[in-house]
């Protein structure tokens, strides 16, 4: 079983992804080997909820790591 060390980093000027559970891995790894990859919907939800404008606050960076 693979141990994935993956991280997603968002800065105000871009998103830098690694270890996302997408069809890119289809045919390369078995489904059971991709269990540690991050789910796209989860990441999108976290980004949307953290970067929306708030009075007197600015989110410059969001770092999301798998566990």
C-alpha positions, 0 to 999 in steps of 0.5 A, a space after each residue: 500500500 502506498 503512503 501518500 504525502 500530499 499537500 494542497 497550497 492556495 495563495 492569492 495568486 494561484 493554487 498549487 495542487 498535489 495528490 488529488 484524486 482524479 482520473 489522471 491516476 486511472 490505469 496507473 494505480 488501483 483504487 485501493 492505492 489511491 485512498 490517501 489522495 485528496 478528494 476534489 470536492 472537499 478541497 473545493 469546499 475548503 477553498 470557497 469557504 476560506 477565501 470569500 471576502 470578509 470585512 477586515 480580513 484577508 486570507 493570503 494562504 491556505 495549506 491543506 494536508 492529508 492525514 
